[in-house]
Amino acid sequence: MVNSSASLPLSGEAKRVLRELGLTQYETRAYLALLDKGVLTASQVSEYAEVPYSKIYEVLASLEKKGWTKAERGRPSKYYPKSPSEALNAAKLRLEEMTKSWEQAILSELQPLYEKRGIREKPDIWILRGEFSILAKTKETLGKAKKEVMIAAPSLPKTLENTLVSMLTRLQNIGVNVLLMISKEAKDWNLKKTANVADVRVRDQMFGGGVIIDSKEALLFLGEEKPTLVIWSNHLGLVKFARDYFQYLWNSSERV
């Protein structure tokens, strides 16, 4: 009786990740068989992975295209598994290429259609919850900056801090004026690194924080150590109030 690799132990989380990376059930079984046995012919993969022989060449070709396996052509051909980390890097590259194509289509075709209408949209106020949503909106908002960015950051999760530093470097390179005000309690900030990409000042205390873009949009972080709820708005009155308050605090802050 064949020792099936289709039943190799794999957590539900790992199976979910492989699905999200684009592997079908047959492809997952075939890859696990190769991980278990090392080198196999197509018929052996079919047998060990319990994949129908009529499907096995299609499955192996797909795995090779996606960067999970490699083949040594011959009679018969032999198949090897690539390391999971190498396959993951290949998946990342594919995703980056896909993102670039999405961005090109959206910005070159759809965005002009939106702006062409020439209709002033009514001001919006959104409430964002969860670190992922907050991070995504912060990146989107910073990405639109053309002239000025004001950031008040009493304390931020490390993921958000790293994103800010990366984005601020890009903004500096395109000539955007960046003002960054942090609390003395935010000891985990790398001030030397941050001061290279922004005009940085420090305050004794800050209650809440935010990001203001070109006096047009504002993200307001409530007074939490790790913000889980953020208000975004393009309401001109609210944005002006946030900017004026930031400037008031900035004028009485210490230079770094």
Residue, then its C-alpha position, 0 to 999 in steps of 0.5 A: m500500500v502506498n504511503s500517501s503524502a496527501s495526508l501529511p500534517l498541515s495546520g488549517e492556517a498553513k492550508r489557508v495561506l497556500r490557498e491565498l497564495g493561489l495553490t489549488q487542493y491538488e497543487t498543495r497535495a502534489y507539493l507536499a508529496l515532493l516535500d516528503k519524497g524529494v524527487l518524483t516522476a509525474s506518475q509517482v506524484s500522482e500516486y503519492a499525492e492522490v491526484p488523478y493521473s489525467k490532471i497531474y501534468e497540468v498540476l505540475a506545470s502550474l506549480e512550476k509556473k508559480g515557482w513552487t517546483k522545478a523539473e528535470r526534463g527526460r524520459p521520464s521527467k523528474y520533479y523537485p520541490k523548491s524551498p517554501s521561502e523561495a516560493l514565497n519570494a516568487a509569490k511576492l514578486r508576482l503580487e508586486e507586478m499585479t499591484k503595479s498593473w492594477e495601479q496603472a489601470i486605475l490611475s491612468e483610466l479610472q481616476p481621470l474619469y472621476e476627476k473629469r466630472g468636475i463636481r465637488e463631492k460633499p465632504d466625507i467623515w469616515i470612522l476607521r477601525g482596526e490596525f489594517s484599515i488605519l494603516a491602509k488609509t494612512k498610506e493612501t492619504l500620505g501617497k497623495a501629498k504634494k506640498e505639506v504633511m503635518i504629523a502629530a504622533p504621541s505613540l504608534p504601533k511599530t508597523l505604522e511607525n515603519t510605514l511612516v518613515s518609509m513614506l516620509t523618505r519618498l515624500q522628502n525625495i519629491g519635495v514635500n515639506v514634512l513636519l513631525m511632532i512627537s511626544k517625549e513618551a514615545k521613546d521607541w522612535n528612532l529620532k536620528k533616522t526620522a530627523n533625516v526625512a522630516d522637521v521633527r519637534v518634541r512635546d512633553q505631552m500630547f493627547g491624540g494625534g493625526v496626519i494632515i495632508d495639504s490642508k485638504e485631508a486629516l486623519l485624527f488619532l484618538g488618545e490611545e496608546k495604540p489607535t484602533l479607531v481613527i477619524w478621516s475627513n476632507h471637511l475643510g472646516l474640520v481640516k482647518f481646525a486640525r491644522d491650526y491646532f497642530q500649528y499652535l502645538w508646533n510653535s511651542s514644541e522643542r526642536v530636535 
